[in-house]
Amino acid sequence: MSRHMQVSMLAAAYNRATAPALFCLFQYQALAKFLQNQCMTTPPLIINIITSLLHVGWCTFFVVKLGLGNTGAGYANAMTWTTQWFLISLYVMRIAPKLGMSRRDVFLPGKGTFQEWGKYLKIALPCVLQMSSEWWFWEINALLVGFLGTVPLAAHVAANQFIGLSFMPAMGISSAAAALIGNMLGANRPTDARRYVKVCIFCNLLVWLTIGIGVLFGRHAVASMYVRPGEVSVLVQSLLVIFAFAGLPDTTQHIMSGALRGMGKMAAGSVVYLVSYYGLMLPTGYALAFKFGYGVRGVWYAFGIGTSIAVFVFSLILARTRYDALAKKISKGLHD
């Protein structure tokens, strides 16, 4: 893949350190989503705050105290994920009777666990495809940028680190949108469901305007946190400028996809992502980067174009949604 051997070896060491704890991460995320769908968002938030503070200690211990370097960072992540799963499991076990569950059900499958898997997979597979296709796109982009050279790749990775941080509010709003809209439709309250769609989109607009303005005026400081002054720093700053504008359609489409998940329209979201991300953004990014000479900036320009089109299509889907009929359908399904 045209990567330096030492970089590949360091990446492999990090992956070996984190891989055993991936199961804990997956279990934590599943339980956190379960609580969020019960409109219980505070416990996962508190657990994340606690484990984030502990993570600093884990990093200090493994990376600095033991001198394990990159491998130590992997061990720190593994400890954080394991702690998250342990804490949220304790909480769910504590409240299980209130949710109509036995404490045994938190860890072990019951008799009815494997019933009606057809209905479950009909919802789960499009949802997995919808969520994963968005993240896979960034991994594929990293491979694509790698062929542009070490400087563009370093700038791309550094800018992506900040993007991941600034994208967190949108992820939270998207999860809230899915839970709130799903609950409103299940309670046969279509007017409230429609209102929450607008509220979540508007909240994201306010949040992103704040973040975008901060990125524009603070791009020099942001770049200095990740790289030293030089060619990479200049390129990181230019990518952050693109992101300050492209981030608005990106976060908006993420909120809209959360709303569609709450409505049970995961298949529609998956199709939009496959077309906009892989049918449009990847070819456009390749053309702008290699054929037209824009380099890594071309990949990011394509990102703004593709997410804007996704927002347009999602807007059409949401505008044509018949909330009354959808609420009756979902309520009937829950009753049955």
N, C-alpha and C positions, 0 to 999 in steps of 0.2 A: 504493500500500500504506500510505498515511497516514504516511510517513516524512518527516522533515525533509530538504530538498534537500541541505543541506551534508553531513549524515550519509551520504546516499546517494552523493554524489560521493566522499567519503572511502573508502567501502566499495568503490566501483568502482575507484578508484586502487589500493587494496590488492589486489583481485582481478586486475587487469591485471599487477601485479608478480609475483604468485605463479603465475598460470596457466601460463606456459611451463615451469615446473618440476614441474608435476603428473605429467607422464610419469615423471620421475625418482622421485617419491614412490611411484607405482604399481609401478614396477619394483623398488624397494627392498622394498616390502611383500611382493611376490610371492616374492622371493628369501629374505626373512626367514621367511616361512611355509614355504617349501621346507625351510629348515634346521631349523625347529622340528619339522616332521613327521619329520625324521631324528633327532629328540631332540638336536639341536645348538642349544641355546638360548643358550649363552654368547657366541658371536660376535656375534649381533645386539645382545645386551646391552652388550657392550664398545663396539660401534660407536655405539650410542645415547648412551652416557656421553661418548664422545669428541666426538660432534657436538653434544651438549647444551652442553658446555663451549665449543666453538667458536662456538655460536650466540650466546652472550653477547658475544663479540668482534664477530661480524657485526652484531648489533644496535647495539653501540656505534659501529661504523664508519659504518653507513648512516644510523642515526637521529640520533646525536649529532654525529659528526665531519662528515658530509656534510650534516646538517640536512634530511634527506628526510622526516622525520616518519613518517606512516602508510605512505606508499609505501616508505620505507626498511625498515619492519618486514616488508613483503611481500618485498623483495629479500633480507632476512636469512633468511626462511623458504626462499626459493628456493635460496639458497646451501647451507643446511643439508640440504635434500632431495637436492640434487645430490651433495653430499659423501657422504651416506649411501649413495646408489646406487653411487658410485665405489668406496667402501671395501668394501662387501659384494660387489660384482662381482669385485674383486681377490681377495677371500678365496675365493669360490666357484670362480674360475678356478684358484686354487692347489690346492684339494682335489678338483677335478673328476675326475681320474683315480681317486682313491680311491672315488668314488661311482659309478664306471662310466660317466662322461660324458667327452666330449672338451671341451677348452676352447672350441672353436668353438660348442658347444651353449649356452654361457652367454648369448651375445648373438644368435646366428643360428639360425633354425629348421632342423632337419634333415629328412631324407626322411620320417621317421615322425611328424613333428610334428602333421600334420593328419589322421592316421588315428584312427578310432574316436572322432570328435568327438561322436557321438550319446551314447556312454557318459559322456564328459566333461561334456557339457551337462546330462545327467540329474542329475549330482551338483552341478555348478557353479551352475546357475540357482537351485535352491532355497536353496543356501548363500548366494548373493548376496542373495536376497530376505530370508532370515533375518537376515543381518547388517545390511543396509541399512535394512530397515523399522524397526529399533530406533533408528538414528541419524536417519532421516527424521522420526521422530516428534518429536524435539526441535526440529528446524528448523521443523516445522509449528507446534509450540507457541509458538515465538518470534514467528511471524507472528500467532498468535492473541492472545498477550499484548500485542502492539503496539497493538491496538485498545483496550486498557485505559488507555493513556496512557504518557507518557514515564517517569514514576517507576516504575510496575510493570515496564516493559520494562527499564529500567536495573537494577533489583534482580534481575530474572529472569536477565539476561545475566551480571551479576556473580556471582550464586550458581552459575550454570552453569559459569563458569570454574573455580571451586573443585571443583565436582562432577567435571569432567573430570579434574582432578588426583587426586582421591581415588578415582576409579574405575579408575585404572591397575592397582592390585594385582589387582582382579577380572578385568581383561582378561588379565593375565599368567596367573592361575590357570586361566582358561577355556581359553586356548591350550594350557597344559600338560595340562589334562584331555583336550582333543581329541586331542593327540598321544599321550599315554600310553595312553588307552583304545583308540584306533585301533591302536596298536602291539601291545597285549596281545591284542586280538581277532584281529589278523592273525597273531600267533604262536600262536593257539589256546590262549590262557590266560584263559578266561572268569572264573575265580575272581579273578584279579588285576585284571581289568577292572572287575568289580563293586566290588572293594576300593578302586580308585582313584577311582571315583565318590564313594564315601563320604568318602575322605580329602580330596579337593578341596573338597567342600562344607563339611567341618569346618574346613579351613584358612581358607576364606573367612569362616566364622562368627567365628573368632578374630580375623582381621584386621579385619573390620568392627566388631566390638565395640570394638576399640581406636580405630578411626577415629571411630565414632559417639560414643563418650564424649568424645574429643578435640573433636569438633565442638560438642557440647552445652556444654562448659565453655570452649571457646575461640572461640565464635561472634563475640564482640565484636572480638577481635583479627583474625579472618579477615575480617570486614566492613571493618575499617579498612585492610586491605591493598588493597582494591579501590575503595572509595568514601570520600568525606569524611563526617564525622558529620552527620547530618540525617535527613530522611524516608527517603531511599533506604537509608541504613545500617540503620535500624530494620527496614525491610521485608526487607532481605537477611538479617538475623539471624533473623527469623521463618521465612523460607524454609529456612534452615540447620537450624532445629529440626525442621521437617517432614522434611527430608532425612535427619537423624540416625536417624529411625525408618524412613522409607520406603526408605532405602538398603539395608537388610538384605534385604528381598525382591527389590529390584532386582539387587543383586550376586549373590544366590543363583540367581535365574532365569538370569542370564548364565552362571554356572558350569554349570548344568544344560543350557543350550543348547549349551555347548561339549562336554559329555559326549555329547549327541545327535549332534553333528557327527562326533565320533570314531566313533560307531556307524554313521554313514552315514544317519541319520534326519533329514536336513535338511528334508524336506518337512513332517514333523510339527512341527518348530520354527517353520517359516514360517507354518503355519496358526495355531498358538498366538499368534504375534506379531500377525498380522493381526487376529485376533479380539480379543485382550486390549488391544492398543494402539489400533487404529483403530475396532474395533466397540464398545469399552467406554470406554477412557480418554479419547479425544477428545470423544465426546458428553458423558460425565460431567464432564470438565473444563470444557467450554463451559457446561453447565448450572450448575455450581457457581460459575463465574466471573461469568457474566452474569445468569442467571435468579435465583440465590439470593444474589447480592451478595458472594461471598467473594473476588472479584477474582483476583489472581494466586495467592493461597493455594489457591483452589479447584482451579486447574490442578494444583498440586502434591499436593493431597489425592487427586485422581483418579489421579495417578501412583502413589501408594502402594497404592491399591485395585487398580488394574490389574495391577501387578507381583505382588501377593500372589496374585491369581487365576492368573497365569502360573506361579508357583511350585507352586500346588496341582495344576494340570494336568500340568506337567512331572514332578511327583512320581509321579502316577499312571502316566505313560508309563514312567518308569524302574522303578517297582515291578513293572510287568507285562512288562518286557523279559526274554526268555529268552536269557540270555547264552551258554549252551552252544550252542543252535541258531544264534545269531548268529555266534559264533566259527567254527563249522563252515562256515557260509555264506561268511563273508569269507575264511577260509583256502582254501576251494575256489575262490573267485573269483580269488584271488592265484595259486593253482597253475595254473588254466586260462589 
